[in-house]
Amino acid sequence: MRGGTKMQWRTFIYRNAAMAELVVQAKKAARGSANILIEGAPGTGKAALARFIHGCAEGAGELTSVYCAAGEDPAQALAAHAETGGTLLLHDVAELSAPAQAELAMALRRKSRAWIIAASARSLSDAVEAGTFRADVYYRLAVVTLQVPPLAERPEDIPVLAAHFAKRFAQAHGISPRPLAADARDKLAGYAWPGNVRELENVMQRAVLFAEGEAIRAEDVNLLAAPAGEGDPLSAALVGRTVADVERELILQTLRHCGGNRTQAAEILGISVRTLRNKIRQYHEEGAEVPAFSRAA
């Protein structure tokens, strides 16, 4: 579990009209203490939106993150904050095991001062219908539901987010800030962003580190996949290969792209960290060269 202070999270970067409406709804949700469920594809910014909501709420106390896919126990966290209050951000809540869901169901019935914001890359209502998630837990978590659209559906956000990340990483690495050149902006705009905002963040950090000139140019922007609309070369490269072979290459390339960071790679791939670890173990046994583990990429 990790905590933080709410003063850090009172801004949210966007330009898209749908995101503007989402922010309006988020601010309304921050007025009360009803539990909130945020859904969206991996890397869309669910955690950032949750922190923004926490930052907008008056008297919300400290925010504590609980990583459900990593085996952390939300029921235990809820019990620990029953008296002290604060906000619990439950990451990847859909990945909770059946026993963990049962414990959380019991914990949610008890009186607590804690406010819960849950995030999920999978639809919890679909999981309830499929019988893999408890309906009682779902209804207690999803008093308010917010849906974060993928980055490809909000192209207006790409340049402002890229500029934001470029400035942030320049400051973090002690590098003079560089603007985005027109060709770099065009390259970013023409990409499909399967990994969403998380992938853009990784791309910009690398661009900041490797750019040489006065601006970040297209050659400094290293993208994982082909730009949107260039499907034929990709199809030609896939024909004749097994699904397992393509999956292994995709996972290993994504790990390299993320500098070995398992959590970021899992978000881009749309799988749980546990599944990624199992795949990595398998590839090690098969003799594949797997990027070294990194906590921050």
N, C-alpha and C positions, 0 to 999 in steps of 0.2 A: 504494500500500500504506500502511496505517496501523497503528500499534502501540499498546500500552497496557499498564498494569500490572495484575496479577491481584488486587491488594487491592481494586480497585473492584467486583469482580464476584462476591462471595461470598454474595449474597442473590438470591432469585428470588421474585417476587410471584405467589401463587396461593391459591385456596381450593377449587377443584374436585377431586373425588376422582381423576379420571383424570389430572389434572396432578400430584397428589400421588404417584401411582404412577410417572409419568414422571420425576419428580424423584428417586425412589428408584433407578430404573434409571440415571439420569444420574450419580448419586453413585457407583454401582457401576462405571460405565464410567470414571470419573475415577481409579479406583484403579490402572489399568494404563496402557499406552501404545498400545493397539490403536487403529487409525484408526476414526473415528466418522463416520457419515453421518446428518444430521438432515434430515428431509423434512417438509413442511407447506405449506399454502397461503401465498401472499404476505402478509406482515405478521403472521403468527401468533406470532412471537417466536423464530424459529430462531437468530438471531444472539445474542439474549439468553441462550438456553439454552446455546449454545456457550461463551459467556463465563462462564456459571455453572460449567460443567464445568471449564473452564480454571482458574477461581478455586478449585475444590475439589481440584484435582490438586496433589500435593506435588512440588516441584522442576520444575514445567512451564516455568519461565522466562518469557519475554515472549511475548505474543500478537501476531501480525501478521496483519492482514486482507488478503486478496487478492480483488479484485473482478473475477471472471471475465467477467461480462457487459460490463464496461467495457474489456475487452481486456488486463487485467493478466495476467502470465504465471506460473501456478503452478509450472511446471517450473523457471523461473528462481529463484523464491522458495525452492523446495525445495533447489536447489543452494546458494543463498546461506546457508541455515541447516543445511546438512549437518553441519557441525562444531560450530556454536554451539548448535544445538538450538532449543528454544522450540516454541510452538504456531502452526501455520498454519491460519487460518480461511478456507476457500475459499467465498466467497459465490457463489451461482448457478452451481454447477459444471456443471449440465446445459447451460448456454449456451456451453460451450467449443466452439470450432471443431474440425473433424476434425484439422487439423495440430497444434493446441494439445493435443488429447487424445493424439496420438501422442507428442509431446514429454513429456507428463506420464507416459505409460506407461513411457518409457525412464527418466525420473527416479525413478519409484517402484521400479524394479528395483535402483537403486544404494543402497548403505548410507547411511543418514542418521539423525541424532539428532533430527530434527524430528518432531513429532506432528501429524497432520493431522485436523482436524475440518472436514468438508465440509457445505455446506448447499445444499438444492435445493427450489425450489417445485414442480418436476415430478418424477414418479416416475422414478428412474434405471433401475429394472428394466424399466419400460415403454419407456423410451428405448432400452435394450439390445435388447428384443424388436423395436422398430421400426427398428433398425439405425442410430440416430442417436447412440448413445453406445457406446464400446468396452467390451466385457464384461470385459477384463482390468483396466481402470482401475476399473470398478465394483466388482469383487470385492476389489480392494486397498483401496478407500475404505470399503466397507460391511462391515467386520469386525463392527462394532456399528451397528445401525440404530435410530434413535429417530424416532417420528412425533409431531409436534405438532398437536393438534386445533385446528380453527377456533374463534374466540372464541364464536361462536353456540352451540357445543356445550358450553361451560363458562360458563354465565351467572353462576355464583357468583364468577367472577373479575372480572366487570365493575365492581362497586362498589369493590373493593379496589384494582384497577388505576387506576380513575378518581381515587380519593383519593390514590393514590401520585403520579400525574402532576400533580394539582392542587398538591400540596405541593412537588414538584420544580420545577415551572415558576414557582410563586410565589417560591421562593428564587432561581431563576435570573434573574428579572426584577425582583427587589427589591420585590415586592408582598406585603402582609400576607396570610397564608394564609386562605382562606375554605373553610368546609365545604360539602359538597354538600347542597342542600335536597332534601326528599323528592320534589318534582315533577321535579327534575333527575335524581334516581336512577331514577324511574319512566320518564322519557323515554329514558335510556340503556338501561334493561332492555328496553324495547319495540322496540328497533332491531335490525336483522338483522346489522349489522357486516360488510359485504362486504369491507372493507379490514382487518378483524381488529384486532389490538392496535395496529398502526401508525396506523390511522384513529382509534382511541380516543385515542391519544397526541396526534394533531393537533387533534382536537375539544377536548380538555381544555386544550391550550395556548391556543387561541383563547378558550375560556371564561374562563380565568384573566385574560387580557388585557382582555376586554371587560366582565366582570362589574362591576356598580356597587354592589350592596348588601352586606350583611354575609355573605351566602352566595351560592354559585353556584346560580342558579335555572334552570328549564327554558328560559326565553327567552334565556339566555346560551349554551345548548347548540345549536350550529348543525350539523345533520346533513346529509349529502350527499344521501341518498335517502329514500324513504318508509319509515316504520316497518314492522316485520314484520307481515304480515297485511293491509296496505293495498294490495293489488295492483291493484284495479279502476281507480282513478284513473290509475295508471301505465300500464296497458294502454291506456286511452282516449287517453292522451297520445302513445302510440307508433303507434297505427293510422293508416295513410295516409302514413307517413314511410319513406324509404329506409333501409336498413341503414347506408349510408355516412353519412347525415345524423345518425342516432342515435349512431353511433360517434363522430363528430366532436364532437357536443355533450357526450357523456359524458367524452371525453378532456379537452376544454377546461374543463368544470366541475370535473373532478378536479384539474386543474392549478391552478385558482383556489382550490379547497379546500385545496391543499397550499402555497399561497403561491408557486407557480412552481417548487417543488422537484421536479425531474425524477425523482430516485431514489424518493422517497416516492410520487409519482403512479404510477410504473410498478409499484411493489409493490401498491398498491391495485387497479390495473387488471388485474394478473396478466399483464403483458407485460414484455419485457426493456427496459432503458433504450435500447438501440439501436433497437428497434422504435418506441418513443415518440419518439425524436429524428427518425426518418424521417417519422412522422406529423406532427410539428410543422413540419418543413420543407415538407411538402405543404400544410399549412394556411396557412403563410406565403405560399406561391406562389399560393394561392387567394384571398388577401386577408383571411383571418380574423384577428381580434385575439387573439393568443396571449399569455398572462401572461408577464411578464418572468422570466428565469431567476433562481433563488435557490438557494443551496447549503444554506440552513437555513431551514425554515419552521416 
